[in-house]
């Protein structure tokens, strides 16, 4: 397990925490337009609890619905993309949005059909994907996740300038697995596949075999540089390997749901993997030659992609810092 000290070292090296002032930037589907949290003296309450500020701002976003098939729909907006499988066996939901979005998410789920939620699946431990676990459990749902997700949720974390307390017992997954798990519901075959450490050490894919839909969680940020949580095991190599595994599970007609960003296809995933691989290789070569992080950032190894990919959570320099720290 990574120590608190090593987490702080990672954040400093990646340029994600400086002088008590930090920035959280979002894109339209789940990562909103740029939002700067207040510096000391510019709103004591928000500064004292930046996690609450992020939850409130993210949770206020409207929920957008995108059909994925006869029984599948993607909901996006207040956090990571949610996928709902509906039918007579009850709903199967993937991920949960952030806490303040719960009333709107509940209404959206009720509008899909009158069946209860039977199963909730967490793609990984981060709060924008697990924040409403307790509400789903209270409604009678089984919460299914990788065993590492449950472990990470029992621990406190410092993430992007936010302190996240351990989740209460009522919010923890009620059922876990180690490598793979299969479900059958509403005429669909659902395969859950654990990925070696990539975005975190808790990531899974959710594959709807009959519908030919793959939810990749935060292995895939569609259209912007991904955040990689080195504090809980994430690495750039794992992200690239995860994208490669997904390519092996898909074809040209597969609908690919990213953790954040718009619905994608195989071509978009191939482009994403190429961007990550190119930047990784350049940063790795510069690091091996003895260059410091500052020197590598100054060399602009991601320059050709920055206009298209550098407008999300991770600025180009921050992304290069993450790659440098985990390559």
N, C-alpha and C positions, 0 to 999 in steps of 0.2 A: 504493500500500500504506500502511496506517495505521501510524504510528510507535509505538514503545514508549511515548513520552511521551504521545501522544494517547490510547493505551489507558488509561494511568493517569489521565489527566484524565477520561475517560469513566467509569471505575469510581468515581472520587471523586464526580462529578456525579450518578451514579445511586445513590449510597449503598450500593454493593456491596462496598467495601473500606474498613474503618476501623480504625486503631490495631492492625493485625495480627491482629484477631479477626474471623472471618467465620462465617456460618451457611449450611449447605447443607440445604435442606428438601426432602423427597420426598413423593410420594403413592403410593398402593398399587401401581399398575401402572407400574413403572419409576422412579418418583420417591418413595420410601418415606416413612414418617412422619417427623416433624421430628427432625433430628439435629444437635446442636451440636458442632462440632469444638473440641478443647481450646484454651484460651488459653495464652499463654506460662506455663510453669511447671506445667502440668497434663498432662504427658505429652510429654516431649521428642521422642520418636520420631514421634508422630502430628503434632505441631506442625511438625517439621522436614520432613515429607513429607505434606502434606494430601491430595495426589492419591492416594497409597497408601491413606490412610484412607478416602477416598470409594470407591475401587475395592473395598476389602475389605468395606465396609458394604453397598454396592450388590450386589456379587457374591454375597453370602451369601443373597440373597433367592431364594425358590423360583420356578421357572418355571411359569407358568400357560399352558395351551393353549386357544385359542378357534378352532373351525372357521370357515372363511370360504367353504367350498364343497367340491366333491368332491375336489379336489386341493390346496386351499390351507388353510393353518393359520397363525394368529397366535400367536407365543410372546411372553409379556410377563413382566416381573419385574426382572431384573438389568441394566437399562439401557433404551435405546430399544426400541420394539416391533420384533420380528423377524417377517418373513413368509417362509414356506417353500412353494414350489411343488414338489410331488413328482410322480414318474412315471418311465417307462422311459428317458427321455432324461437322467436324473440330476436331482438337486435344484438349484433356483435359490433362493438365500437372500438376503434383504434385511436388512442390518445385523447386528451381531455380539455385542451385550452387552459387558460389561467383562471384562478379562482373567481375574479369578478365577472367573468363571462358566463358563469354557471346558469343564471336564470335564462339567458338567451340561448345557450346550448340546450338546456332542458326543453325550452319551447321548440327549438328546431328539431330535436329528436321526436317530440310528440307530434309534430306536424308531418313527419315522414310516414308514420302509421301508428296504430293504437297498441302495438305490442310493446312489452317491457324490454329493457336492456337486460340480457342474460349474461353477457360476457363483455368485459372491458380488457383490452390488451394495451400494455405500455410498451412503446418501442425502445425506450431507455429511461434513465432516472431523472432527467432534467425537469425542472418545475413547470415549464410551459407545455410539457407532455403528460405530467402526472398530477397536476395541481388539484384536480377535482376527483381524484380517486375515492376520497372519503364519501363524496356525494353519490357516486355510482354504487359504492358498497352499501350505503344507507338505503338505496333504492332496490337492493337485493341482487346486484350483479356480482359475479365472480370476477376478480381482478387477476389477470394472468400476465406474467412477465418473466424475463430471465432471472435466475437466482441472484445474479450480481446487482440487478436493479433493486431488489428488496434490501440487499446489504447496503448499497450506497444510500438508499433512502433512510436508513437508520442512523446515518452519520451526518454531522454538520459539515458544510462546505463553504468556501469562499470562492465566488465565481464572478468574474468581470466586475469587480468592485462591490458585489452584493454578498452579504452574509446570509446563508440559507441554513436554518436550523434543521435538525433531524425531524423527519415526518412523524406525526403521531401514529400510534398503532392502528388506529381506524383508517388510515390512508395507505397502509402497506399492501402490496399484492397478497392475495389469499392463496394463490397457486403459482408455483414456479417450475421451471424446467432448466436443464443443463445445456443441451445441444440442439435438439429439435422437438417440436410438438405439433400434432395434427388435430384439427377440429373439423367436424362436419355439421353444418347448420344451413337451413334455408336452401337446400340443394347445392350448396357450395362446398368445395374442399379447400380448407385453409391450412397452409403450412407455415409454421413459425421456425425461423432459422437463425441461430445465434452466429454472430460475426466475431472473430478474434478482435482484440482492441482496435478501434478505429476512431470514431467520434468520441467515444468513451469505452469503458470495458463492459458495457451493459447492452450493447446494440443488437437489435434483431430486425430481420426482414419479415414482412407479413405478405405471403403470396396467395392470391386467390386464383387457384389453378383453372377452374372452369371459365371464369370471367376474364382471365389473362390480364390481371391487374397486380402490380407489385408496389407495396408501400415500403419505402426504403428508410423511413425515419430520417435522422439527421446525418446519415452517411451521405446524403445528397441534398445540397443547397442549390436549387435551380436558379441560375442567373447571377450568383454572387459568390464571393470567396467564402468558404465554410469556416465556422468556428470549430476548433479542435480542442477538446478539454483534456489537456495533458495531466491536470490534477487528478482525474479519475481514469487515466490509462490511455487517452487518445493519442494517436500518432498520424502523421501524414502518410506513411507507408500503409497503415491500416486503412485509411480512407481510400487510397488508390486501389488496394486489394479488394476492398468492399465493393467499389464501383465495378471492378472487373468481375467479381462473383455475380453481381446483378446482371451484367451483360450476358453472362452464361445462362441466366435464368429467364431471359426475355427474347422476344423476336420483334419484327418491325411493326407488329400490331399491338404490342403490349402497352397498356397505359401505366405510366410510372408516376407514383405519387412521391414527391420529395418531402423531407421534413419541413422545409420552408420553400416558398416560391410556387409558381404555377404548375399545373399538371404538365407532365413531360412525356416524351417518347424516347425510343432507343437512341435516336440521333442526338438528342439533347444530352443524354447520359454519356454518349461517346465523346462529345465536345467537352463536357465537364471533366471526364477522366483525363483527356488530353491536356487540359489546362493545368490540372493538379500535377500530372506527371512532368510536364515541361518545367513548371516552377520548382518542383521538388528536385529535379535533376540539376538545375542551374544553382540552386541554393546549396545543395549537397557538394557540388564541385567547388564552389567558392569557399565553403566552410572547410573542406578537406585541404584546401590550399593555404589555410591559416588565416583567412579573413575573419574579422570580428563581425558581430551582428550589424553594427553601424556601417561598416564597410560594405557588407552584403546589401543592406538596404539602399545605400548610396549607388550601388551598381544597377539598381532597378531591374532585377531579374524577372519581374512580372509585367514590365512596362507595356508589352504588346496586348495584354489582356485587361489592363486596368480600366479603360474607358467602359468596357462592357461588364466587367466582373467586380469592380472595386467600389460599388455604390451601396453595398449592404452593411451588415453588422461589422465586417472586418475591412478596414482600410487596407490599401496595398501594403503599407509598411507593417501594419499589425499582422497581416497574413504571412508576410515573409518572416516576421518574428516567430510566429507559431511554427512555420515549417523549419526554420533554423533550430528552434528549441527541441523539435521532435524527430528530426531526420537522423 
